[in-house]
Amino acid sequence: MIIKTDKSEFENYLSDAANIYGICEKVFLAETKEEAATLIKEANKNKIQITISASRTGLTGGSVPENGILISTEKLNKIISLDETNKLIEVEPGVLLSDLQNYVEAKNLFYPPDPTETNSSIGGNVATNASGSRTFKYGPTRNYVEELEIILPTGKELTLKRGENYFSDFDGIITFNDNSQLKIPIPNYIMPSVKHAAGYYAKPNMDFIDLFIGAEGTLGLITKVKLKLIDLPKQILSMIVFFESEENTFSFVNEIKQKCKIGESKIDLREIEFFDENSLNLLKSDFPNIPLYTKGAVWIEQELENNEEEVLDELIEIININNGNSENIWFALDENERKKMKLFRHSIALKVNDIISARGLKKVRTDNAVPDEKIYGVLQIYLQFNQTK
Ligand SMILES: Cc1cc2nc3c(=O)[nH]c(=O)nc-3n(C[C@H](O)[C@H](O)[C@H](O)COP(=O)(O)OP(=O)(O)OC[C@H]3O[C@@H](n4cnc5c(N)ncnc54)[C@H](O)[C@@H]3O)c2cc1C
């Protein structure tokens, strides 16, 4: 295990992408699960606060220590096994999302969650229940977590397989790996039905495993993750459409989302992301070919099944109806072109992070959920607020 005791050696472990800074006494880079378990037991015995950190790309300060010690999972980074037949992969928590994606895609398999920050770790993705660009079709990380191995703050070890242990209403008895048991209640609040990341996940009669997904490291250290995979899609259409008015951008978004809901359409997007004028202005220096007079843009992706022409015909029709800039649509059909589009999207978050850092500000970023019909109204409120600043 690597131990960093001098602040000058661990300065970079004291902040995350939210630009929140903290303090701690020591940083431990555990190289085995056993080392991590010993550390946690010792800290528990001596009442020392523990913060878990991985790639520190988080946007909420969750990996930033306020005191005590920091345990980094970056050395717990092995891909343990791949079961190609059952499409399951088992990894240590510090494996990077990019490494997992490359590994499974080389075997024609696919891991759908994609928070776009590919330097983030799988443990971090599980602990934040990361969603991202493909959530529209595939949902968040939670949907792919089949098994977790966790060391609780007491040092007790727990293995949870999806489908094996359920709460009874809001109460449950957890059995640890040493067969000891603990009765635990979960909060009995009603969670919103839309995508959200607030608070502990708690539903009556839910699977135990769901409590630990999205818990931001507050309930224990995840030491092993088994994830579900799917077949690698054969062909993907990716495109960015530009609009000269916000109204048109939103009517396009609404119409295309409606199409995805009804069965008779060939449109079945896996992602749809909106960029407002301010976001596009941030990108103009890196992407000078953004068309002039653009007020909004939408990035969409769809997996194709020998239906490229029908999908494109339908899309072009909706673009035209909503006055999209049909002269300047960006298309990507191969992996390299798609990567450029992904970079386009990812660059906005990076640019905002740079501005925040340069101004010495903190940024706690969350995804807000609003009903479809209210999105445009909410954007108007944000824009008015922006103008009064
Ligand atoms: C540019 C950018 C774009 C992003 N876009 C999206 C997006 O579109 N959608 C989205 O959902 N997210 C997005 N994110 C956030 C992303 O999901 C998180 O940054 C990432 O999941 C955190 O992983 P990490 O390895 O960096 O974890 P860290 O930042 O190191 O830690 C994050 C949290 O997880 C906990 N944790 C880490 N590892 C473990 C473990 N093994 N056991 C228990 N707890 C652990 C930490 O204590 C902390 O609370 C984006 C981030 C960036 C920087």
The ligand as an ORCA input file, in Angstrom:
! r2SCAN-3c Opt
* xyz 0 1
  C     -16.773     16.886    -17.531
  C     -17.707     15.979    -16.756
  C     -18.928     15.570    -17.315
  C     -19.781     14.746    -16.579
  N     -21.001     14.383    -17.136
  C     -21.840     13.624    -16.407
  C     -23.117     13.247    -16.929
  O     -23.478     13.601    -18.029
  N     -23.929     12.484    -16.145
  C     -23.549     12.062    -14.886
  O     -24.318     11.361    -14.216
  N     -22.345     12.394    -14.389
  C     -21.510     13.168    -15.106
  N     -20.301     13.513    -14.572
  C     -19.998     13.078    -13.211
  C     -19.415     11.682    -13.210
  O     -20.468     10.745    -13.199
  C     -18.603     11.503    -11.947
  O     -17.562     12.449    -12.019
  C     -17.987     10.122    -11.832
  O     -18.976      9.117    -11.819
  C     -17.187     10.019    -10.540
  O     -16.213      9.013    -10.679
  P     -14.781      9.174    -10.009
  O     -14.061      7.905    -10.207
  O     -14.103     10.396    -10.503
  O     -15.209      9.324     -8.499
  P     -14.780     10.437     -7.453
  O     -15.069     11.803     -7.977
  O     -13.397     10.173     -6.969
  O     -15.820     10.103     -6.301
  C     -17.186     10.377     -6.499
  C     -17.993      9.833     -5.325
  O     -17.965      8.408     -5.343
  C     -17.443      7.900     -4.114
  N     -16.668      6.704     -4.467
  C     -15.720      6.589     -5.428
  N     -15.269      5.324     -5.480
  C     -15.943      4.621     -4.552
  C     -15.913      3.264     -4.102
  N     -15.106      2.364     -4.652
  N     -16.745      2.904     -3.107
  C     -17.604      3.788     -2.532
  N     -17.661      5.083     -2.897
  C     -16.838      5.505     -3.894
  C     -16.620      9.040     -3.524
  O     -16.553      8.956     -2.109
  C     -17.441     10.244     -3.977
  O     -18.529     10.454     -3.087
  C     -19.409     14.313    -15.287
  C     -18.180     14.692    -14.742
  C     -17.344     15.529    -15.457
  C     -16.032     15.934    -14.837
*
